[in-house]
């Protein structure tokens, strides 16, 4: 009886000590708010970083904030976020208008979208006189298709009619029913479109035209005042990217938790596709990608025409992690 009582006392003391230790650890972690605009595999590196507990390793109590689409930028600029992961075109559209945002890293340098068409269309020139769908005018789907058409010698809204449909699954359905002749569709809807028998006329990821789909952005003011915070976040992010590449089960678990995918086959397919084709091991800023993004924005916004890529990015953070040997320690 005395032995049981002694054991109970020891357990209570240990439990109390453990709780105090956890409380002290939580209290020592710095608050960090990180935004992302979509439960998409495009933001896989962030999801894996969180799932692996690496943000805590580098001293952060992190709040992951999901704000849909361009509204994420509004929330960030208002000061409610510290960092965001977002497409280059999305943050640059705001930055050329005066938003205080710069890019400090880039994980995916291409857009994961395709121009998909009805099987009756074989070549780009077959699009003349046809109708293509985008989600919304001014959206990324619209910004991507216009220069592509011009490259094929086709003038948007003259040789090829563009219409707005809204949701990408609705675009795929409209093409299969031949309500429209084609449209711009992103992953994973493009996989569903393949099953409907639609044809890929152009895969932007293979086009060689770099327009980053996944970047890390921060305000100039925050980066200047909190350089150490940005560096520590990037250390976690780089380690998280390595874990994504080397720990398949963690990667699948992260996408299930944050990416809105529950089907095991889809999870496995997505993991294999993104780690083999899309995501860079080292998320260095891509100046050419920023330049291309500005050129694309300039098609509809003259304010972007005279701007330089260097105005909207800061390579010093990744450069410092390279020079100090951190990146090599993660990726020998």
C-alpha positions as CSV (number, residue, x, y, z in Angstrom):
1,X,0.0,0.0,0.0
2,X,2.8,2.4,0.9
3,X,4.6,1.5,-2.3
4,X,1.5,2.3,-4.4
5,X,1.1,5.6,-2.6
6,X,4.8,6.5,-3.2
7,X,4.5,5.6,-6.9
8,X,1.3,7.8,-7.1
9,X,3.2,10.7,-5.5
10,X,6.1,10.3,-7.9
11,X,3.7,10.3,-10.9
12,X,2.0,13.4,-9.7
13,X,5.3,15.2,-9.2
14,X,6.5,14.1,-12.7
15,X,3.3,15.1,-14.3
16,X,3.3,18.5,-12.7
17,X,7.0,19.0,-13.7
18,X,6.1,18.0,-17.3
19,X,3.2,20.4,-17.5
20,X,5.4,23.3,-16.2
21,X,8.1,22.4,-18.7
22,X,5.6,22.4,-21.6
23,X,4.1,25.7,-20.4
24,X,7.5,27.2,-20.2
25,X,8.4,26.0,-23.7
26,X,5.2,27.4,-25.1
27,X,5.8,30.7,-23.4
28,X,9.3,30.9,-24.9
29,X,8.0,30.4,-28.5
30,X,7.5,33.6,-30.6
31,X,4.2,34.1,-32.3
32,X,4.2,33.8,-36.1
33,X,1.3,34.2,-38.5
34,X,1.8,32.6,-41.9
35,X,-0.8,32.9,-44.6
36,X,-1.6,30.7,-47.6
37,X,-4.4,31.2,-50.2
38,X,-5.5,27.7,-51.1
39,X,-5.5,24.1,-49.7
40,X,-3.4,23.2,-52.7
41,X,-0.3,21.0,-53.1
42,X,1.4,24.1,-54.5
43,X,2.0,25.1,-50.9
44,X,3.3,21.6,-50.0
45,X,6.6,22.8,-48.6
46,X,4.8,24.9,-45.9
47,X,2.5,22.1,-45.0
48,X,5.4,19.7,-44.6
49,X,7.3,22.2,-42.5
50,X,4.4,22.5,-40.2
51,X,3.7,18.8,-40.0
52,X,7.3,18.0,-39.2
53,X,7.3,20.4,-36.2
54,X,10.1,22.4,-37.7
55,X,8.6,25.8,-37.0
56,X,8.6,24.9,-33.3
57,X,12.2,23.8,-33.6
58,X,13.2,27.3,-34.7
59,X,11.2,29.0,-31.9
60,X,7.8,29.7,-33.4
61,X,4.3,29.2,-32.1
62,X,2.8,29.4,-35.6
63,X,-0.8,30.2,-36.7
64,X,-1.5,28.9,-40.2
65,X,-4.0,31.4,-41.7
66,X,-6.0,30.3,-44.8
67,X,-7.4,33.3,-46.7
68,X,-8.7,32.5,-50.2
69,X,-7.1,34.0,-53.3
70,X,-6.1,37.7,-53.6
71,X,-7.8,38.5,-50.3
72,X,-4.7,37.0,-48.6
73,X,-2.7,40.0,-49.9
74,X,-5.2,42.4,-48.4
75,X,-4.9,40.7,-45.0
76,X,-1.1,40.6,-45.2
77,X,-0.8,44.3,-46.2
78,X,-3.2,45.2,-43.3
79,X,-0.6,43.8,-40.9
80,X,-2.5,40.7,-39.9
81,X,0.2,38.3,-41.3
82,X,3.9,38.1,-40.9
83,X,4.7,36.0,-44.0
84,X,2.7,34.5,-46.8
85,X,3.1,31.8,-49.4
86,X,1.5,32.9,-52.7
87,X,1.9,33.0,-56.5
88,X,4.3,35.7,-57.8
89,X,1.6,37.3,-60.0
90,X,-0.8,37.7,-57.0
91,X,1.6,39.6,-54.8
92,X,3.2,41.6,-57.7
93,X,-0.2,42.8,-58.8
94,X,-0.5,44.5,-55.4
95,X,3.1,45.5,-55.1
96,X,3.1,47.5,-58.4
97,X,0.1,49.4,-56.9
98,X,2.2,50.3,-53.8
99,X,1.8,47.3,-51.5
100,X,4.8,46.8,-49.3
101,X,5.6,43.2,-50.3
102,X,8.8,41.5,-51.5
103,X,9.7,37.9,-52.3
104,X,12.4,36.1,-50.3
105,X,12.0,32.6,-51.6
106,X,10.5,30.5,-54.4
107,X,9.6,26.8,-54.3
108,X,7.8,26.3,-57.6
109,X,9.0,28.4,-60.5
110,X,6.3,27.5,-63.0
111,X,2.6,27.7,-63.2
112,X,0.8,24.3,-62.8
113,X,-1.8,25.1,-65.4
114,X,-2.7,23.7,-68.7
115,X,-4.6,24.8,-71.8
116,X,-6.9,21.9,-72.2
117,X,-9.2,21.5,-75.3
118,X,-11.9,19.3,-76.7
119,X,-10.5,16.2,-78.5
120,X,-11.6,17.7,-81.9
121,X,-8.8,20.3,-81.6
122,X,-5.4,19.1,-82.6
123,X,-3.2,22.2,-83.0
124,X,-3.0,25.8,-81.7
125,X,-4.1,27.1,-85.1
126,X,-7.3,25.2,-84.8
127,X,-8.4,27.6,-82.0
128,X,-9.1,30.4,-84.5
129,X,-12.7,31.3,-84.3
130,X,-13.2,29.2,-81.2
131,X,-14.0,30.0,-77.6
132,X,-11.8,29.5,-74.5
133,X,-12.8,29.8,-70.9
134,X,-11.0,31.4,-68.0
135,X,-12.1,31.7,-64.4
136,X,-12.3,35.5,-64.3
137,X,-10.9,38.3,-66.5
138,X,-7.8,39.6,-64.8
139,X,-7.3,36.3,-63.0
140,X,-4.1,34.2,-63.4
141,X,-5.9,32.0,-66.0
142,X,-6.7,35.1,-68.0
143,X,-3.2,36.5,-67.7
144,X,-1.6,33.3,-68.8
145,X,-3.7,32.5,-71.8
146,X,-3.4,36.0,-73.5
147,X,0.4,35.9,-74.2
148,X,0.1,32.2,-75.1
149,X,-2.4,33.0,-77.8
150,X,-0.3,35.9,-79.1
151,X,2.7,33.5,-79.3
152,X,0.6,31.3,-81.5
153,X,-0.3,34.2,-83.7
154,X,-3.8,34.6,-82.4
155,X,-5.3,37.8,-81.0
156,X,-7.4,37.4,-77.8
157,X,-11.0,38.4,-78.3
158,X,-10.5,38.8,-82.0
159,X,-9.3,35.5,-83.3
160,X,-10.2,33.6,-80.1
161,X,-13.1,34.5,-77.9
162,X,-12.5,34.4,-74.1
163,X,-15.3,34.0,-71.7
164,X,-15.6,33.8,-67.9
165,X,-16.9,30.6,-66.3
166,X,-15.8,30.7,-62.7
167,X,-14.8,27.4,-61.2
168,X,-12.3,25.2,-62.9
169,X,-14.4,22.0,-62.6
170,X,-17.1,23.9,-64.4
171,X,-14.6,24.8,-67.2
172,X,-13.7,21.1,-67.6
173,X,-17.3,20.1,-67.8
174,X,-18.1,22.8,-70.3
175,X,-15.2,21.6,-72.5
176,X,-16.4,18.0,-72.3
177,X,-19.9,19.0,-73.3
178,X,-18.4,21.3,-76.0
179,X,-20.1,24.4,-74.6
180,X,-16.7,25.9,-75.1
181,X,-13.8,24.6,-77.1
182,X,-11.1,24.8,-74.4
183,X,-9.9,26.6,-71.3
184,X,-7.2,27.1,-68.7
185,X,-7.2,24.4,-66.0
186,X,-4.9,23.8,-63.0
187,X,-4.0,20.8,-61.0
188,X,-5.8,18.7,-59.7
189,X,-8.8,19.6,-61.9
190,X,-6.5,18.8,-64.9
191,X,-6.3,15.2,-63.7
192,X,-10.1,15.0,-63.7
193,X,-10.1,16.6,-67.2
194,X,-7.8,13.9,-68.4
195,X,-10.3,11.3,-67.3
196,X,-13.0,13.2,-69.3
197,X,-10.9,12.7,-72.4
198,X,-9.8,16.3,-72.8
199,X,-6.6,17.0,-74.6
200,X,-3.6,19.1,-73.3
201,X,-2.6,21.7,-75.9
202,X,-0.1,23.5,-73.6
203,X,1.4,22.6,-70.2
204,X,2.7,25.8,-68.7
205,X,4.9,23.9,-66.4
206,X,6.8,22.5,-69.4
207,X,6.7,25.7,-71.5
208,X,10.0,27.2,-70.2
209,X,8.1,30.4,-69.4
210,X,8.9,30.8,-65.7
211,X,6.1,32.5,-63.6
212,X,6.5,31.2,-60.0
213,X,3.5,29.5,-58.6
214,X,4.8,29.3,-55.0
215,X,6.8,32.1,-53.4
216,X,7.4,33.3,-49.8
217,X,6.6,37.0,-49.4
218,X,7.1,39.5,-46.5
219,X,6.8,43.2,-46.2
220,X,10.0,45.3,-46.5
221,X,9.2,46.8,-43.1
222,X,8.8,43.5,-41.4
223,X,11.9,42.0,-43.1
224,X,14.0,45.0,-42.0
225,X,12.8,45.0,-38.4
226,X,12.7,41.2,-38.0
227,X,15.6,39.8,-40.1
228,X,16.4,37.0,-37.7
229,X,12.7,35.9,-37.7
230,X,12.7,35.7,-41.5
231,X,16.0,33.8,-41.5
232,X,14.7,31.3,-38.9
233,X,11.5,30.8,-40.8
234,X,13.5,30.1,-44.0
235,X,15.7,27.6,-42.1
236,X,12.6,25.7,-41.0
237,X,11.1,26.0,-44.5
238,X,14.3,24.6,-46.1
239,X,14.4,21.7,-43.7
240,X,10.7,21.1,-44.2
241,X,11.3,20.9,-47.9
242,X,14.0,18.2,-47.3
243,X,11.7,16.3,-45.1
244,X,9.0,16.5,-47.8
245,X,11.4,14.9,-50.3
246,X,12.8,12.3,-48.0
247,X,9.8,11.3,-45.9
248,X,7.0,10.2,-48.2
249,X,4.6,9.3,-45.4
250,X,5.1,12.7,-43.7
251,X,4.4,14.4,-47.0
252,X,1.2,12.4,-47.6
253,X,0.1,13.1,-44.1
254,X,0.7,16.8,-44.5
255,X,-1.3,17.0,-47.7
256,X,-4.1,15.0,-46.1
257,X,-4.2,17.5,-43.2
258,X,-3.8,20.8,-45.0
259,X,-4.6,20.0,-48.7
260,X,-8.1,18.8,-48.5
261,X,-7.4,15.4,-50.1
262,X,-8.5,12.2,-48.4
263,X,-8.2,9.7,-51.2
264,X,-5.0,7.6,-50.7
265,X,-4.4,7.1,-54.5
266,X,-4.8,10.8,-55.2
267,X,-2.5,11.6,-52.2
268,X,0.2,9.3,-53.5
269,X,-0.1,10.6,-57.1
270,X,0.1,14.2,-56.0
271,X,3.1,13.5,-53.8
272,X,5.0,11.8,-56.6
273,X,4.1,14.5,-59.1
274,X,5.1,17.5,-57.0
275,X,8.3,16.0,-55.6
276,X,9.5,14.7,-59.0
277,X,8.5,17.6,-61.3
278,X,7.5,20.8,-59.6
279,X,9.0,21.6,-56.2
280,X,12.7,22.8,-56.0
281,X,14.9,21.4,-53.3
282,X,16.3,24.8,-52.6
283,X,13.8,27.6,-52.7
284,X,16.0,30.3,-54.1
285,X,14.4,33.5,-55.5
286,X,14.1,33.4,-59.3
287,X,14.7,36.9,-60.8
288,X,13.6,35.8,-64.3
289,X,10.4,34.6,-62.9
290,X,9.7,37.9,-61.2
291,X,10.6,39.7,-64.5
292,X,8.2,37.5,-66.5
293,X,5.4,38.0,-63.9
294,X,5.8,41.8,-64.2
295,X,5.7,41.6,-68.0
296,X,2.5,39.5,-67.8
297,X,0.9,42.1,-65.4
298,X,1.9,44.9,-67.7
299,X,-0.4,43.5,-70.3
300,X,-3.3,45.0,-68.3
301,X,-1.6,47.4,-65.9
302,X,0.8,50.1,-67.4
303,X,2.2,50.7,-64.0
304,X,4.2,47.4,-64.2
305,X,5.9,48.3,-67.5
306,X,8.7,50.4,-66.1
307,X,9.3,48.4,-63.0
308,X,12.4,46.2,-62.4
309,X,12.4,42.7,-60.8
310,X,14.9,43.8,-58.2
311,X,12.4,46.2,-56.7
312,X,10.1,43.3,-55.6
313,X,12.5,40.7,-54.2
314,X,15.3,40.4,-51.6
315,X,17.8,37.6,-52.3
316,X,19.9,38.5,-49.2
317,X,18.2,36.0,-46.9
318,X,18.8,32.9,-49.1
319,X,22.3,34.3,-49.9
320,X,23.1,34.5,-46.2
321,X,21.9,30.9,-45.6
322,X,24.1,29.8,-48.5
323,X,27.2,31.7,-47.4
324,X,26.9,30.5,-43.8
325,X,26.8,26.9,-44.9
326,X,23.2,26.2,-43.7
327,X,21.8,25.1,-47.0
328,X,24.7,22.7,-47.5
329,X,24.2,21.3,-44.1
330,X,20.6,20.4,-45.1
331,X,21.3,19.4,-48.7
332,X,25.0,18.1,-48.6
